Amino acid sequence: MIKSAGSPDMILHNGIVWCGYAEGIRQAVAIGQGTVLATGSDEEILALKGAETDLIDLNGQFATPGLNDDHLHLISTGLSMQWVDASPESAPTLAILLDKLRKRAQETPKGGWVLARGYDQVKLDVGRHPHKSELDQVTSCHPLMLVRACGHISIFNSRAFELANVNASTPAPAGGVIETVNGTLTGMVAENAQSVLRAAIPVPSQNDLIDAIERAGKYLLSYGITSCMDAAVGQVDGFAEIHAYNKAKKEGRLPVRVWLTLLGDPGNSVVDEAYAAGLVSGAGDDWLRVGAVKIFLDGSAGGRTAWMSQPYLGEDNTGVQILSDDKLEKLVAEHHAQGYQLACHAIGDRAIGQLITAYEKALAAVPDADRRHRIEHCGFSTEAQHKRMLAAGIYPCPQQAFIYDFGDSYISVLGEERALSSYPLKTWVDLGFKPGTGSDSPVCLPNPFPNLYSMVTRKTWKGTVMDAGQRVPMDKALQAYTEHGAFSQKAETIKGRIVAGQLADIAVFSRNLLDASPEEILHDTQCILTIVAGEVVYDRSTAA
């Protein structure tokens, strides 16, 4: 226990307080001025109580550092919360999905867009992507966009293609696909080509963006998530998103701490504007900080667009290479020299190799032993690539929720030999990479319990075991969700543990995660209390 001058503002006591992987369990924690003052036994900490100290009796419940989702899209999550829910849980069959879209069209003024997200063709009863003709039967007077869970593939109806002036002969942009079969559009559009169709969708207003930030942030708090990375700021409305974040913070409408990752894709980049405004990595404060630059190198494995060295099963297709080597290396070198950390999307092994090479060259030209360039997702990395990453100080930033949600999809498109060992968490931990975890919401729900479940069991939603050798114990899983998430943001001295001097961000759960069964964690655990900067910001007992 470390005592601090003055009485605590708050004391949590009579609990099981997991302070961190190295720190272990305490009974109580004292909080003052938004930071942790001390941890210890009930007797030690209650002795610090002052006349104005608020006492919270945890009643034996389990507290952890606030969770840190290492990769999600906060604005997109908030916006899509108002779209049609096309997830397998909500729409397990094509008929149900089409009916939900039809009902939304009936509620939408003529000409307005019908937007939906979350389907996975592997989980649909028909085992395939919906077709444009089927969406046309839903509505002919509304443009419609149905986004696959991964976000790398969308299906559009005929009205949407008409508004975007796209037909079967329209060439796809580099790094994109506009699918046709026998000269006819199927409705499927992948990767960079999605922006061509999405350009016809009205841009959200500034108020819409702030509403989305607040809505999604409050949603995260209900799961005990107090920090996150917004993985592609500028993807929806360019530099206006940075304005929206700062306005949300000024107005007290930023519920969680956000690490901004600036979209750096050619043609859509916000990096030049940010750099001109002095917004480089590290700029900001503990609530809102500029993090890294994000560039997309490939797509998703389940969508068969992740760039692989070997083709997908039954296809002469190795996925999508979005940028040439020269273009990527030039961009990475430029942003590295400007002082940015980079956090680029690479899932397939060829994309990962391409990115490692670009990082190696940038670091050779402008050395920095602690830049911590990240490989977002890093799903199908190889042993040889791990050695190069270790040598260069490059870190994998995975989302273990993918194992639970998409593991069976990986097997269906890649086969067991290539799929089972994907996202090799234990390998990374053993090598010392300090991998975090997250959801990539709205790709997966930000619900942490399937994520934790998959880390300790390596099971998918169907119960398939994706290489039991990659399981980790629960305390390592919690370390990934807390301390390692902070490490990936260069914030491990500020947050991620419940220790004196760190931010008082704390989540309280209904079960002791260290001794509950994986099934209890998955099906019967809730966040009951969330504290940010020493303030209770979510209480399940009073939440609407």
Buried (B, 14 or more C-beta within 10 A) or exposed (E): BEBBEEBBBBBBBBBBBBBBBEBEBBBBBBBBEBBBBBBBEBEBBBEBBEEEBEEBEBEEBBBBBBBBBBBBBBBBBBBBBEBBBBBBEBBBEBEBBBEBBBEBBEEBEEEBBBBBBBBBBBBBEEEEBBBBEBBBEBBEEBBBBBBBBBBBBBBBBBBBBEBBEBEBEBEBBBBBBBBBEEEEBBBBBBBBBBBBBBEBBEEBEBEBBBBBBBBBBBBBBBBBBBBBBBBBBBBBBBBBBBBBBBBBBEEEBBBBBBBBBBBBBBEBBBBEBBBEEEBBBEBBEBBBBBBBBBBBBBBBBBBBBBBBBEEBBEEEEBBBBBBEEEBBBBBBBBBBEBBBBBBBBBBBBBBBBBBBBBBBBBBEEEEEEEBBBBBBBBBBBEEEBBEBBEEBBBBBBBBBBBBBBBBBBBBBBBBEEBBBBBBBBBBBBEBEBBBBBBBBBBBBBBBBBBBBBBBBBBBBBEEBBBBEEBBBEBBBBBBBBBBBBBBBBBBBEBBBBBBBEBBBBBBBBBBBBBEBEBEBBBEEBEBBBBBBBBEBBBEEEEEE
